[in-house]
Amino acid sequence: MKKDLIFTPAMLVIAILLGMYSVMGMPAHIAISIIGILVLAVYTFLTKKEWKIPALEILMRAFYGIALITGAVVMNLEEVVALQIAHKASAVVFAVLLVVLFVHKLIVRKKAAK
């Protein structure tokens, strides 16, 4: 659980910073995305055996990947609105799953402590 208490806020900050693209610009957006990949990879490596809902854990990571891939394509094909929507929607789904999984882990931990 300690890893979750470090990882979730860190990834939420990364998601918020990525959402502030218009303020930060493309170079910062790319750098923060790479930091997010590293944080997510380390967290996955450290906690894979502790996943409470493996399907959602995999989906969460998949949506981060989808956001990365569609973001890279959007950089080259800016006029394709469907890709922009897919990029933003997958980023939002990632953030929602991140929070849902964290809250679920808190609830499970609280019930186990009783």
Buried (B, 14 or more C-beta within 10 A) or exposed (E): EEEBEEBBEBBBBBBEBBBEBEEBEEEBBBEBBEBBBEBBEEBBEEBEEEBEBEEBBEBBBBBBBBBBBBBBBBEEEEEEEEBBEBBBBBBBBBBEBBBEBBEEBBEEEEEEEE
